[in-house]
Amino acid sequence: MHWRELEVWQKAHTMVLDVYKLSKLFPEEERFLLTSQLCKAAVSVPANIVEGNARRSTKEYIQFLYMARGSLEETRYYALLAKDLEYLKTAQFEQLESRAESVRRMINALLSALRKRSQ
């Protein structure tokens, strides 16, 4: 299956678009600090899904999904930090957190299916 057809990639991509929109609300002095870190972590999620999907082996695919999951958790932390610094409103944070949780569940389901397939 092509990565663009994967629902997990689609949801992760939408999350990245949300992150970019929300990060525009951050103070200018955060542009090369928190904004940069948050966007980089968020972009890594669908990028690792794409790279893993393009690999020849299931083992490599799984490895990239673990990296995507790690980047997702990093994104969640930066979003929490942005909320605590009052760059994001609670409702904005909760919406992003909900989307991230959905992506996390989908990555875990894909990991489970790939592990079963590789046994």
C-alpha positions as CSV (number, residue, x, y, z in Angstrom):
1,M,0.0,0.0,0.0
2,H,1.3,3.5,-0.9
3,W,2.0,5.7,2.1
4,R,-0.5,8.3,0.9
5,E,-3.3,5.7,1.3
6,L,-2.4,5.0,4.9
7,E,-4.9,6.6,7.3
8,V,-2.2,6.9,9.9
9,W,-0.1,9.0,7.5
10,Q,-3.1,11.1,6.6
11,K,-3.9,11.9,10.2
12,A,-0.2,12.6,11.0
13,H,0.0,14.9,8.1
14,T,-3.1,16.8,9.2
15,M,-1.6,17.1,12.7
16,V,1.5,18.7,11.1
17,L,-0.7,21.2,9.3
18,D,-2.4,22.0,12.6
19,V,1.0,22.4,14.4
20,Y,2.2,24.9,11.7
21,K,-1.0,26.9,12.0
22,L,-0.8,27.0,15.8
23,S,2.9,27.8,15.9
24,K,2.2,31.0,14.0
25,L,0.5,32.2,17.2
26,F,3.8,31.9,19.2
27,P,5.8,35.0,20.0
28,E,8.4,36.0,17.4
29,E,11.2,35.3,19.8
30,E,10.2,31.6,19.8
31,R,10.6,31.3,16.1
32,F,14.0,29.6,16.3
33,L,13.4,28.0,19.6
34,L,10.1,26.2,20.6
35,T,8.4,26.8,17.2
36,S,11.3,25.2,15.4
37,Q,11.5,22.2,17.8
38,L,7.7,21.7,17.7
39,C,7.5,21.8,13.9
40,K,10.5,19.6,13.4
41,A,9.2,16.9,15.8
42,A,5.7,17.0,14.2
43,V,7.1,16.7,10.7
44,S,9.2,13.7,11.7
45,V,6.0,11.7,12.5
46,P,4.6,11.4,9.0
47,A,8.1,11.5,7.5
48,N,9.2,8.4,9.4
49,I,5.9,6.6,8.4
50,V,6.8,7.4,4.7
51,E,10.4,6.3,5.0
52,G,9.4,3.1,6.8
53,N,6.7,2.3,4.2
54,A,9.4,2.6,1.5
55,R,11.8,0.2,3.1
56,R,12.2,-3.3,1.8
57,S,11.8,-5.2,5.1
58,T,9.1,-5.3,7.7
59,K,11.8,-5.1,10.4
60,E,13.0,-1.7,9.0
61,Y,9.3,-0.5,8.6
62,I,8.8,-1.3,12.3
63,Q,12.0,0.5,13.3
64,F,10.8,3.7,11.5
65,L,7.4,3.4,13.1
66,Y,9.1,3.4,16.5
67,M,10.9,6.6,15.5
68,A,7.6,8.1,14.4
69,R,6.1,7.2,17.8
70,G,9.0,8.8,19.5
71,S,8.7,12.0,17.5
72,L,5.0,12.0,18.2
73,E,5.6,12.0,22.0
74,E,8.2,14.7,21.5
75,T,5.6,16.8,19.7
76,R,3.1,16.2,22.5
77,Y,5.6,17.5,25.0
78,Y,6.4,20.6,23.1
79,A,2.7,21.3,22.7
80,L,2.3,20.9,26.5
81,L,5.2,23.3,27.0
82,A,3.5,25.8,24.7
83,K,0.3,25.5,26.6
84,D,2.1,26.0,29.9
85,L,3.9,29.0,28.5
86,E,0.5,30.3,27.5
87,Y,1.3,30.3,23.8
88,L,-1.6,27.9,23.2
89,K,-5.0,28.1,24.8
90,T,-6.2,25.0,26.6
91,A,-8.8,24.2,23.9
92,Q,-6.1,24.4,21.2
93,F,-3.8,22.1,23.1
94,E,-6.6,19.6,23.8
95,Q,-7.5,19.5,20.1
96,L,-3.9,18.8,19.2
97,E,-3.5,16.3,22.0
98,S,-6.6,14.5,20.8
99,R,-5.3,14.3,17.2
100,A,-1.9,13.1,18.6
101,E,-3.5,10.4,20.7
102,S,-5.4,9.2,17.6
103,V,-2.2,9.0,15.6
104,R,-0.5,7.2,18.5
105,R,-3.2,4.5,18.6
106,M,-3.0,4.1,14.8
107,I,0.8,3.7,14.9
108,N,0.5,1.1,17.6
109,A,-2.1,-0.8,15.6
110,L,0.1,-0.8,12.5
111,L,3.1,-1.9,14.6
112,S,1.1,-4.8,16.0
113,A,-0.1,-5.9,12.6
114,L,3.5,-5.7,11.2
115,R,4.9,-7.6,14.1
116,K,2.3,-10.4,13.6
117,R,3.1,-10.5,9.9
118,S,6.8,-10.8,10.5
119,Q,6.5,-13.8,12.8
